[in-house]
Amino acid sequence: MSTISRRSLIHATAAAPVLAGLKTKPPKPEAPFRRRTHPLEGIVRDKIEITDVKVTLLSHELKDKAWVTATQLIWKSDCVLVEVFTDKGIVGIGESSPYGGPEWVKKTIEEFVRPTLIGKSPFDVEHLATAWSGQRPNYIAWAGVDAAMWDIIGKAKGLPVYRLLATDEPPQSHLRLYASGGVEYAWYKRPDDLIDEAMRHKEEGYTAFKFRIGTEWRNSGMTTKKYIPYLYKLRRAVGPDMDLIQEINMGLLLEECLELCPVLEELGFLWLEEPVRTNLPDAIGQHLQIRSALKKAMVSGGESRGDRFSFKEWIDRNAYDIVQPDCNVTGITEA
C-alpha cells in the first residue's frame, strides 16, 4: 500500500513510553533486515512436537450494546479460542472466525485437524496449511490453529511474528488504528446515534472512523438521496481532520455506489469497503467502475475469501486498492 498522502493508513512512529524509576535492560539491537523468499527461510528449526490442540468457545451477551447491521441484530459476541500445546511447554494461541459457526469449527478441529497434528512440528506450518485450503469451513477451522503455530515459532525463536513475516521490506512495528463501528444506530429509530458514536471515538483519540450503512435500506425507507445529506452532517460533526471510511458490507447496488462516489471524494473519505456483492457474474467489472469513479478514495475488500487463488483475478485486474484477507478466516500463512 502506498505511503503517499491520504492513501495510506500506515503511520510509523518511533516514540516509546518512558517509565520513571523502572530499571530495564536496554533492548537488544535488531538484526539487519534481509530479503527472503518465504518467512522461515534461514530460521533454524527447533526440535519441538505438537502434543495437543484445545478449542475453547467463549460468548458474551451484548445486552444494551447489541449490533444492528443490515437485516441482522447481533445480540452476542463469540470467540473460538485455539491453543496448540508442545512437548517443550510452549503453548501457541490463535483464533478461528466465529462466522464459521463456533460449534462446527470446534468439532472440525477436534475430529479432523487435531489428529493430523499430534507429533508434527509447528515449523512445518507452511506445508501443513495447504491441506486445509479450498473449502471455507475447512480453512476457517484451520485459521486459528495456523495462528497458534506461528505463535509457537515466534516464542521458540524469541522473535515477534511480524518480523518473521516481513520478507520483502523491513517491518513497520507501529500502525495507525481506526475505530470500526456504525452498528449502534438504526434508521427507523435515531440515526444521529452514528454522529454521537463518531464524536465519542474522536474524543478517545482515534483519527479515523469506519462505519456501516445502518439497518437494511429497503426495510428502513433509506435511499442514496436521503443518505448523502447525512454524510455531509457527519463530516461537519467530526471536522476536516478525521478520516472517514465507508463500509457497505456488499449491501448496495452498483448504481447506488456510483451515486455515492462523488460525495465520498468531495468529503475526503479514505476508502470504500466491500461496495457490492462479490458473487455477481460481473462483480470485478462493477468494482472497476467504482474504482474509476474514485480518484482519491480507495476501494477495498476480500475479507471473506480464504486463499490466494480466490484473490488472484481481483488483484490481476486491479479491482482493489487495498486487499483485505482476514487472518482468522485464511490463517496467517495464506494471508
Beta strands, then each sheet from edge to edge (+ up, - down):
strand 1: 50-61
strand 2: 67-69
strand 3: 72-74
strand 4: 76-86
strand 5: 91-96
strand 6: 179-181
strand 7: 208-211
strand 8: 243-247
strand 9: 271-273
strand 10: 298-301
strand 11: 322-323
sheet 1: 1+ 4- 5+
sheet 2: 2+ 3-
sheet 3: 6+ 7+ 8+ 9+ 10+ 11+
end
